[in-house]
Amino acid sequence: MAEQPILTVEGLTAAYGAVTALNKVNMTVPRGGICAVLGANGAGKTTLLRTLSGLKRAEAGRVLLEGADITRIPAERHVHHGLVHVPEGGGVIVELTVEENLRLGGLWRAGRRERAARMAEVVELFPPLRERLSRPAATLSGGERQMLAIGRALMAGPRVLLLDEPSLGLAPLVTRQIMDMLLQLRADRDLTVVLVEQNARSALSITDHGFVLNQGEVVMEDSSRRLLADDRMRHAYLGF
Ligand code: ATP
């Protein structure tokens, strides 16, 4: 029997007033690995993540996490179900230190020992954070802030991590570092990452599977390898 997908999206529709931003989106995300959500500006990528994590109300459709309907639960409850969203820009609290930001991510978890173990894992994954634990997040570079945002999300021990444009505004070398770190996360079979990226080429180079959105609809989905090789699709929707 095929393994149950970690995330199933059925007919998901969302709107801003009269503007339909997501139109009957269907997606099946297999457990483990990283999948990319790609598409031009305004295609609906951010709206998709916001609707998956309950920040935006679905007009219609369902979101199932391991078969459980999470469509209408409040945004703050999603972490209890194992779904954590890192918004565009990361949303770290710049007045707090790196360590305090990380602690916040693990707050709702009960065991102190478990939180300490997670913190050790996170700083191993993101070595620049280890050296800066006691510094205010305001002093971090753009790439380090992104690492902190992802690290804070990992502190909650998610089963599904939604990442909105982690490379936005970063230099190519720093983008590569972030992508390499995401590749390390891919080895963790208990974690599934949904990665929204404007930079389709670099996203497809590290993901297993990709969904292409256009005007709020999934117009194509395939293995990342095949999407990269599909010239017509790349020219039409991904701009490279
Ligand atoms: P980008 O890469 O530019 O962030 P995106 O693919 O993430 O684009 P969305 O931000 O989800 O796309 O936008 C989808 C559609 O919804 C667009 O037509 C956009 O103009 C519209 N939209 C997004 N946010 C709002 C808002 N707060 N109010 C009104 N319309 C919005």
py3Dmol code that shows the C-alpha trace and the ligand (Angstrom):
import py3Dmol

protein = """\
ATOM      1  CA  MET A   1       0.000   0.000   0.000  1.00  0.00           C
ATOM      2  CA  ALA A   2       1.294   3.481  -0.864  1.00  0.00           C
ATOM      3  CA  GLU A   3       2.403   5.610   2.099  1.00  0.00           C
ATOM      4  CA  GLN A   4      -0.088   8.267   3.146  1.00  0.00           C
ATOM      5  CA  PRO A   5       1.054  11.705   1.914  1.00  0.00           C
ATOM      6  CA  ILE A   6       2.090  14.089   4.676  1.00  0.00           C
ATOM      7  CA  LEU A   7       0.102  16.942   3.160  1.00  0.00           C
ATOM      8  CA  THR A   8      -2.922  16.840   0.895  1.00  0.00           C
ATOM      9  CA  VAL A   9      -4.486  19.993  -0.513  1.00  0.00           C
ATOM     10  CA  GLU A  10      -7.896  19.668  -2.108  1.00  0.00           C
ATOM     11  CA  GLY A  11      -9.587  22.417  -4.108  1.00  0.00           C
ATOM     12  CA  LEU A  12      -7.997  25.145  -1.985  1.00  0.00           C
ATOM     13  CA  THR A  13      -9.346  28.577  -2.866  1.00  0.00           C
ATOM     14  CA  ALA A  14      -8.445  31.921  -1.293  1.00  0.00           C
ATOM     15  CA  ALA A  15      -9.222  35.510  -2.211  1.00  0.00           C
ATOM     16  CA  TYR A  16      -8.448  39.111  -1.305  1.00  0.00           C
ATOM     17  CA  GLY A  17     -11.814  40.779  -1.791  1.00  0.00           C
ATOM     18  CA  ALA A  18     -12.724  40.277  -5.426  1.00  0.00           C
ATOM     19  CA  VAL A  19      -9.233  39.000  -6.355  1.00  0.00           C
ATOM     20  CA  THR A  20      -9.002  35.212  -6.381  1.00  0.00           C
ATOM     21  CA  ALA A  21      -5.407  34.465  -5.386  1.00  0.00           C
ATOM     22  CA  LEU A  22      -5.726  30.661  -5.210  1.00  0.00           C
ATOM     23  CA  ASN A  23      -8.129  28.814  -7.424  1.00  0.00           C
ATOM     24  CA  LYS A  24      -8.997  25.193  -6.552  1.00  0.00           C
ATOM     25  CA  VAL A  25      -5.423  24.150  -5.863  1.00  0.00           C
ATOM     26  CA  ASN A  26      -4.792  20.422  -5.524  1.00  0.00           C
ATOM     27  CA  MET A  27      -1.472  19.135  -4.240  1.00  0.00           C
ATOM     28  CA  THR A  28      -0.168  15.923  -2.764  1.00  0.00           C
ATOM     29  CA  VAL A  29       3.099  16.269  -0.889  1.00  0.00           C
ATOM     30  CA  PRO A  30       4.900  13.005  -0.120  1.00  0.00           C
ATOM     31  CA  ARG A  31       6.517  12.474   3.259  1.00  0.00           C
ATOM     32  CA  GLY A  32      10.170  13.464   3.590  1.00  0.00           C
ATOM     33  CA  GLY A  33      12.322  15.530   1.277  1.00  0.00           C
ATOM     34  CA  ILE A  34      11.807  18.984  -0.125  1.00  0.00           C
ATOM     35  CA  CYS A  35       9.259  20.129  -2.677  1.00  0.00           C
ATOM     36  CA  ALA A  36       9.352  23.453  -4.473  1.00  0.00           C
ATOM     37  CA  VAL A  37       6.447  25.795  -5.157  1.00  0.00           C
ATOM     38  CA  LEU A  38       7.427  27.982  -8.087  1.00  0.00           C
ATOM     39  CA  GLY A  39       5.871  30.678 -10.212  1.00  0.00           C
ATOM     40  CA  ALA A  40       6.159  34.304 -11.246  1.00  0.00           C
ATOM     41  CA  ASN A  41       5.394  37.346  -9.071  1.00  0.00           C
ATOM     42  CA  GLY A  42       1.782  37.289  -8.009  1.00  0.00           C
ATOM     43  CA  ALA A  43       1.253  33.625  -8.943  1.00  0.00           C
ATOM     44  CA  GLY A  44      -0.123  32.896  -5.472  1.00  0.00           C
ATOM     45  CA  LYS A  45       2.852  31.227  -3.760  1.00  0.00           C
ATOM     46  CA  THR A  46       2.790  33.294  -0.558  1.00  0.00           C
ATOM     47  CA  THR A  47      -0.987  33.045  -0.389  1.00  0.00           C
ATOM     48  CA  LEU A  48      -0.706  29.262  -0.653  1.00  0.00           C
ATOM     49  CA  LEU A  49       1.673  29.062   2.331  1.00  0.00           C
ATOM     50  CA  ARG A  50      -0.438  31.514   4.341  1.00  0.00           C
ATOM     51  CA  THR A  51      -3.560  29.481   3.679  1.00  0.00           C
ATOM     52  CA  LEU A  52      -1.819  26.201   4.543  1.00  0.00           C
ATOM     53  CA  SER A  53      -0.714  27.621   7.893  1.00  0.00           C
ATOM     54  CA  GLY A  54      -4.059  29.217   8.742  1.00  0.00           C
ATOM     55  CA  LEU A  55      -2.865  32.824   8.475  1.00  0.00           C
ATOM     56  CA  LYS A  56      -5.305  33.289   5.630  1.00  0.00           C
ATOM     57  CA  ARG A  57      -8.822  31.907   5.564  1.00  0.00           C
ATOM     58  CA  ALA A  58      -9.670  29.374   2.865  1.00  0.00           C
ATOM     59  CA  GLU A  59     -12.789  30.288   0.891  1.00  0.00           C
ATOM     60  CA  ALA A  60     -13.150  26.653  -0.128  1.00  0.00           C
ATOM     61  CA  GLY A  61     -11.249  23.392  -0.084  1.00  0.00           C
ATOM     62  CA  ARG A  62      -9.333  21.403   2.518  1.00  0.00           C
ATOM     63  CA  VAL A  63      -5.832  20.961   3.914  1.00  0.00           C
ATOM     64  CA  LEU A  64      -5.099  17.537   5.361  1.00  0.00           C
ATOM     65  CA  LEU A  65      -2.011  16.865   7.467  1.00  0.00           C
ATOM     66  CA  GLU A  66      -1.456  13.100   7.619  1.00  0.00           C
ATOM     67  CA  GLY A  67      -5.136  12.724   6.871  1.00  0.00           C
ATOM     68  CA  ALA A  68      -6.337  15.123   9.636  1.00  0.00           C
ATOM     69  CA  ASP A  69      -8.310  18.155   8.460  1.00  0.00           C
ATOM     70  CA  ILE A  70      -6.457  21.279   9.653  1.00  0.00           C
ATOM     71  CA  THR A  71      -8.149  23.759   7.300  1.00  0.00           C
ATOM     72  CA  ARG A  72     -10.059  25.713   9.910  1.00  0.00           C
ATOM     73  CA  ILE A  73      -7.900  25.461  12.999  1.00  0.00           C
ATOM     74  CA  PRO A  74      -6.460  28.767  14.277  1.00  0.00           C
ATOM     75  CA  ALA A  75      -3.003  29.690  12.978  1.00  0.00           C
ATOM     76  CA  GLU A  76      -1.357  29.362  16.410  1.00  0.00           C
ATOM     77  CA  ARG A  77      -2.540  25.751  16.750  1.00  0.00           C
ATOM     78  CA  HIS A  78      -0.728  24.588  13.628  1.00  0.00           C
ATOM     79  CA  VAL A  79       2.544  24.155  15.497  1.00  0.00           C
ATOM     80  CA  HIS A  80       0.849  21.571  17.729  1.00  0.00           C
ATOM     81  CA  HIS A  81      -0.043  19.621  14.609  1.00  0.00           C
ATOM     82  CA  GLY A  82       3.568  19.777  13.437  1.00  0.00           C
ATOM     83  CA  LEU A  83       3.269  22.456  10.762  1.00  0.00           C
ATOM     84  CA  VAL A  84       5.498  25.526  11.051  1.00  0.00           C
ATOM     85  CA  HIS A  85       5.670  28.472   8.635  1.00  0.00           C
ATOM     86  CA  VAL A  86       8.712  30.706   8.130  1.00  0.00           C
ATOM     87  CA  PRO A  87       7.333  33.842   6.434  1.00  0.00           C
ATOM     88  CA  GLU A  88       9.133  35.939   3.861  1.00  0.00           C
ATOM     89  CA  GLY A  89      11.903  37.874   5.656  1.00  0.00           C
ATOM     90  CA  GLY A  90      11.968  35.303   8.456  1.00  0.00           C
ATOM     91  CA  GLY A  91      10.209  37.323  11.128  1.00  0.00           C
ATOM     92  CA  VAL A  92      12.976  37.048  13.721  1.00  0.00           C
ATOM     93  CA  ILE A  93      12.651  39.387  16.710  1.00  0.00           C
ATOM     94  CA  VAL A  94      15.583  41.741  16.256  1.00  0.00           C
ATOM     95  CA  GLU A  95      15.571  43.059  19.848  1.00  0.00           C
ATOM     96  CA  LEU A  96      16.133  39.548  21.242  1.00  0.00           C
ATOM     97  CA  THR A  97      19.383  37.627  21.136  1.00  0.00           C
ATOM     98  CA  VAL A  98      19.918  34.709  18.794  1.00  0.00           C
ATOM     99  CA  GLU A  99      19.525  32.299  21.710  1.00  0.00           C
ATOM    100  CA  GLU A 100      16.306  33.949  22.902  1.00  0.00           C
ATOM    101  CA  ASN A 101      14.843  33.722  19.400  1.00  0.00           C
ATOM    102  CA  LEU A 102      15.714  30.024  19.262  1.00  0.00           C
ATOM    103  CA  ARG A 103      14.233  29.420  22.728  1.00  0.00           C
ATOM    104  CA  LEU A 104      10.993  31.055  21.618  1.00  0.00           C
ATOM    105  CA  GLY A 105      10.697  28.508  18.819  1.00  0.00           C
ATOM    106  CA  GLY A 106      10.864  25.643  21.310  1.00  0.00           C
ATOM    107  CA  LEU A 107       8.713  27.236  24.038  1.00  0.00           C
ATOM    108  CA  TRP A 108       5.641  25.136  23.580  1.00  0.00           C
ATOM    109  CA  ARG A 109       7.622  21.888  23.841  1.00  0.00           C
ATOM    110  CA  ALA A 110       7.463  20.400  27.289  1.00  0.00           C
ATOM    111  CA  GLY A 111      10.821  18.852  28.164  1.00  0.00           C
ATOM    112  CA  ARG A 112      13.745  21.063  28.997  1.00  0.00           C
ATOM    113  CA  ARG A 113      16.125  18.288  28.002  1.00  0.00           C
ATOM    114  CA  GLU A 114      14.407  17.930  24.640  1.00  0.00           C
ATOM    115  CA  ARG A 115      14.679  21.672  24.042  1.00  0.00           C
ATOM    116  CA  ALA A 116      18.398  21.628  24.867  1.00  0.00           C
ATOM    117  CA  ALA A 117      18.950  18.694  22.497  1.00  0.00           C
ATOM    118  CA  ARG A 118      17.144  20.542  19.697  1.00  0.00           C
ATOM    119  CA  MET A 119      19.157  23.693  20.305  1.00  0.00           C
ATOM    120  CA  ALA A 120      22.355  21.615  19.973  1.00  0.00           C
ATOM    121  CA  GLU A 121      21.096  20.174  16.667  1.00  0.00           C
ATOM    122  CA  VAL A 122      20.148  23.584  15.313  1.00  0.00           C
ATOM    123  CA  VAL A 123      23.507  25.207  16.062  1.00  0.00           C
ATOM    124  CA  GLU A 124      25.251  22.194  14.547  1.00  0.00           C
ATOM    125  CA  LEU A 125      23.251  22.707  11.357  1.00  0.00           C
ATOM    126  CA  PHE A 126      23.874  26.464  11.347  1.00  0.00           C
ATOM    127  CA  PRO A 127      27.413  26.994  12.748  1.00  0.00           C
ATOM    128  CA  PRO A 128      27.317  30.822  12.345  1.00  0.00           C
ATOM    129  CA  LEU A 129      24.508  30.895  14.929  1.00  0.00           C
ATOM    130  CA  ARG A 130      26.583  29.069  17.523  1.00  0.00           C
ATOM    131  CA  GLU A 131      29.181  31.857  17.547  1.00  0.00           C
ATOM    132  CA  ARG A 132      26.508  34.532  17.859  1.00  0.00           C
ATOM    133  CA  LEU A 133      24.133  33.054  20.455  1.00  0.00           C
ATOM    134  CA  SER A 134      24.389  35.992  22.844  1.00  0.00           C
ATOM    135  CA  ARG A 135      24.191  38.741  20.219  1.00  0.00           C
ATOM    136  CA  PRO A 136      21.002  40.608  19.367  1.00  0.00           C
ATOM    137  CA  ALA A 137      19.439  39.297  16.165  1.00  0.00           C
ATOM    138  CA  ALA A 138      19.639  42.875  14.845  1.00  0.00           C
ATOM    139  CA  THR A 139      23.403  42.431  14.416  1.00  0.00           C
ATOM    140  CA  LEU A 140      23.070  39.433  12.066  1.00  0.00           C
ATOM    141  CA  SER A 141      23.575  39.582   8.312  1.00  0.00           C
ATOM    142  CA  GLY A 142      20.638  38.778   6.000  1.00  0.00           C
ATOM    143  CA  GLY A 143      21.809  35.194   5.517  1.00  0.00           C
ATOM    144  CA  GLU A 144      22.317  34.650   9.264  1.00  0.00           C
ATOM    145  CA  ARG A 145      18.831  36.017   9.987  1.00  0.00           C
ATOM    146  CA  GLN A 146      17.408  33.529   7.539  1.00  0.00           C
ATOM    147  CA  MET A 147      19.334  30.730   9.283  1.00  0.00           C
ATOM    148  CA  LEU A 148      17.958  31.944  12.604  1.00  0.00           C
ATOM    149  CA  ALA A 149      14.402  31.997  11.251  1.00  0.00           C
ATOM    150  CA  ILE A 150      14.734  28.430   9.975  1.00  0.00           C
ATOM    151  CA  GLY A 151      16.532  27.351  13.160  1.00  0.00           C
ATOM    152  CA  ARG A 152      13.769  28.835  15.314  1.00  0.00           C
ATOM    153  CA  ALA A 153      11.170  26.938  13.280  1.00  0.00           C
ATOM    154  CA  LEU A 154      13.151  23.707  13.706  1.00  0.00           C
ATOM    155  CA  MET A 155      13.141  24.229  17.496  1.00  0.00           C
ATOM    156  CA  ALA A 156       9.432  23.391  17.392  1.00  0.00           C
ATOM    157  CA  GLY A 157      10.228  19.972  15.909  1.00  0.00           C
ATOM    158  CA  PRO A 158       7.961  20.324  12.878  1.00  0.00           C
ATOM    159  CA  ARG A 159       6.911  17.498  10.596  1.00  0.00           C
ATOM    160  CA  VAL A 160       6.196  20.019   7.838  1.00  0.00           C
ATOM    161  CA  LEU A 161       8.211  23.201   7.397  1.00  0.00           C
ATOM    162  CA  LEU A 162       6.874  25.893   5.051  1.00  0.00           C
ATOM    163  CA  LEU A 163       9.620  28.252   3.847  1.00  0.00           C
ATOM    164  CA  ASP A 164       8.709  31.444   2.003  1.00  0.00           C
ATOM    165  CA  GLU A 165      11.569  32.694  -0.187  1.00  0.00           C
ATOM    166  CA  PRO A 166      14.507  32.119   2.171  1.00  0.00           C
ATOM    167  CA  SER A 167      16.893  33.483  -0.494  1.00  0.00           C
ATOM    168  CA  LEU A 168      15.044  36.770  -1.015  1.00  0.00           C
ATOM    169  CA  GLY A 169      17.508  39.677  -1.119  1.00  0.00           C
ATOM    170  CA  LEU A 170      20.545  37.500  -0.441  1.00  0.00           C
ATOM    171  CA  ALA A 171      23.749  37.504  -2.485  1.00  0.00           C
ATOM    172  CA  PRO A 172      24.253  34.416  -4.707  1.00  0.00           C
ATOM    173  CA  LEU A 173      26.952  32.976  -2.441  1.00  0.00           C
ATOM    174  CA  VAL A 174      24.761  33.300   0.648  1.00  0.00           C
ATOM    175  CA  THR A 175      21.798  31.820  -1.245  1.00  0.00           C
ATOM    176  CA  ARG A 176      24.022  28.833  -2.048  1.00  0.00           C
ATOM    177  CA  GLN A 177      24.863  28.449   1.672  1.00  0.00           C
ATOM    178  CA  ILE A 178      21.184  28.463   2.616  1.00  0.00           C
ATOM    179  CA  MET A 179      20.394  25.931  -0.127  1.00  0.00           C
ATOM    180  CA  ASP A 180      23.258  23.699   1.071  1.00  0.00           C
ATOM    181  CA  MET A 181      21.843  23.813   4.585  1.00  0.00           C
ATOM    182  CA  LEU A 182      18.410  22.879   3.255  1.00  0.00           C
ATOM    183  CA  LEU A 183      20.067  19.932   1.530  1.00  0.00           C
ATOM    184  CA  GLN A 184      21.322  18.749   4.916  1.00  0.00           C
ATOM    185  CA  LEU A 185      17.750  18.959   6.241  1.00  0.00           C
ATOM    186  CA  ARG A 186      16.630  16.737   3.406  1.00  0.00           C
ATOM    187  CA  ALA A 187      18.409  13.794   4.990  1.00  0.00           C
ATOM    188  CA  ASP A 188      15.873  13.907   7.855  1.00  0.00           C
ATOM    189  CA  ARG A 189      13.072  11.537   6.866  1.00  0.00           C
ATOM    190  CA  ASP A 190      10.806  12.884   9.584  1.00  0.00           C
ATOM    191  CA  LEU A 191      10.786  16.370   8.087  1.00  0.00           C
ATOM    192  CA  THR A 192       9.062  17.540   4.911  1.00  0.00           C
ATOM    193  CA  VAL A 193       9.928  20.979   3.540  1.00  0.00           C
ATOM    194  CA  VAL A 194       7.703  23.015   1.211  1.00  0.00           C
ATOM    195  CA  LEU A 195       9.943  25.659  -0.313  1.00  0.00           C
ATOM    196  CA  VAL A 196       8.550  28.712  -2.095  1.00  0.00           C
ATOM    197  CA  GLU A 197      11.154  30.271  -4.340  1.00  0.00           C
ATOM    198  CA  GLN A 198      11.316  32.980  -6.930  1.00  0.00           C
ATOM    199  CA  ASN A 199      14.735  31.607  -7.877  1.00  0.00           C
ATOM    200  CA  ALA A 200      13.419  28.530  -9.661  1.00  0.00           C
ATOM    201  CA  ARG A 201      16.730  27.255 -10.934  1.00  0.00           C
ATOM    202  CA  SER A 202      18.389  27.023  -7.515  1.00  0.00           C
ATOM    203  CA  ALA A 203      15.210  25.646  -5.934  1.00  0.00           C
ATOM    204  CA  LEU A 204      14.921  22.889  -8.537  1.00  0.00           C
ATOM    205  CA  SER A 205      18.571  21.992  -7.988  1.00  0.00           C
ATOM    206  CA  ILE A 206      17.920  20.939  -4.379  1.00  0.00           C
ATOM    207  CA  THR A 207      14.308  19.708  -4.415  1.00  0.00           C
ATOM    208  CA  ASP A 208      12.774  16.367  -5.315  1.00  0.00           C
ATOM    209  CA  HIS A 209       9.507  17.590  -6.727  1.00  0.00           C
ATOM    210  CA  GLY A 210       8.063  20.879  -7.908  1.00  0.00           C
ATOM    211  CA  PHE A 211       4.647  22.504  -8.293  1.00  0.00           C
ATOM    212  CA  VAL A 212       4.305  25.415 -10.706  1.00  0.00           C
ATOM    213  CA  LEU A 213       1.663  28.014  -9.907  1.00  0.00           C
ATOM    214  CA  ASN A 214       0.273  30.498 -12.398  1.00  0.00           C
ATOM    215  CA  GLN A 215      -2.539  32.918 -11.593  1.00  0.00           C
ATOM    216  CA  GLY A 216      -3.512  30.923  -8.519  1.00  0.00           C
ATOM    217  CA  GLU A 217      -3.618  27.549 -10.244  1.00  0.00           C
ATOM    218  CA  VAL A 218      -1.221  24.610 -10.317  1.00  0.00           C
ATOM    219  CA  VAL A 219      -0.354  24.421 -14.013  1.00  0.00           C
ATOM    220  CA  MET A 220       2.271  21.725 -13.714  1.00  0.00           C
ATOM    221  CA  GLU A 221       3.852  19.359 -11.239  1.00  0.00           C
ATOM    222  CA  ASP A 222       6.632  16.904 -11.786  1.00  0.00           C
ATOM    223  CA  SER A 223       9.973  15.727 -10.484  1.00  0.00           C
ATOM    224  CA  SER A 224      12.398  18.640 -10.181  1.00  0.00           C
ATOM    225  CA  ARG A 225      14.699  16.900 -12.631  1.00  0.00           C
ATOM    226  CA  ARG A 226      12.017  16.783 -15.311  1.00  0.00           C
ATOM    227  CA  LEU A 227      10.860  20.357 -14.625  1.00  0.00           C
ATOM    228  CA  LEU A 228      14.455  21.559 -15.076  1.00  0.00           C
ATOM    229  CA  ALA A 229      14.677  19.725 -18.390  1.00  0.00           C
ATOM    230  CA  ASP A 230      11.350  21.064 -19.716  1.00  0.00           C
ATOM    231  CA  ASP A 231      12.371  24.094 -21.795  1.00  0.00           C
ATOM    232  CA  ARG A 232       8.845  25.103 -22.740  1.00  0.00           C
ATOM    233  CA  MET A 233       7.634  25.130 -19.145  1.00  0.00           C
ATOM    234  CA  ARG A 234      10.735  26.975 -17.936  1.00  0.00           C
ATOM    235  CA  HIS A 235      10.314  29.708 -20.550  1.00  0.00           C
ATOM    236  CA  ALA A 236       6.565  30.025 -20.023  1.00  0.00           C
ATOM    237  CA  TYR A 237       6.415  30.090 -16.210  1.00  0.00           C
ATOM    238  CA  LEU A 238       9.840  30.213 -14.617  1.00  0.00           C
ATOM    239  CA  GLY A 239      11.635  32.807 -16.705  1.00  0.00           C
ATOM    240  CA  PHE A 240      14.920  31.019 -17.318  1.00  0.00           C
TER     241      PHE A 240
END
"""
ligand_1 = """\
31
ATP
P 5.464 37.229 -4.921
O 6.539 36.354 -5.416
O 5.444 38.574 -5.567
O 5.375 37.282 -3.428
P 3.333 35.292 -4.954
O 3.421 34.217 -5.989
O 3.753 34.959 -3.582
O 4.106 36.569 -5.469
P 0.910 36.278 -3.771
O 1.640 37.282 -2.943
O 0.359 35.090 -3.107
O 1.837 35.794 -4.980
O -0.231 37.045 -4.563
C -1.252 36.378 -5.318
C -2.269 37.405 -5.813
O -2.952 37.989 -4.709
C -1.678 38.572 -6.597
O -2.590 38.920 -7.599
C -1.554 39.659 -5.556
O -1.655 40.933 -6.152
C -2.774 39.387 -4.676
N -2.555 39.800 -3.288
C -1.590 39.315 -2.474
N -1.674 39.869 -1.244
C -2.725 40.734 -1.291
C -3.338 41.624 -0.347
N -2.896 41.709 0.907
N -4.402 42.345 -0.766
C -4.870 42.236 -2.021
N -4.346 41.421 -2.963
C -3.283 40.684 -2.613
"""
view = py3Dmol.view(width=600, height=400)
view.addModel(protein, "pdb")
view.setStyle({"model": 0}, {"cartoon": {"style": "trace"}})
view.addModel(ligand_1, "xyz")
view.setStyle({"model": 1}, {"stick": {}})
view.zoomTo()
view.show()
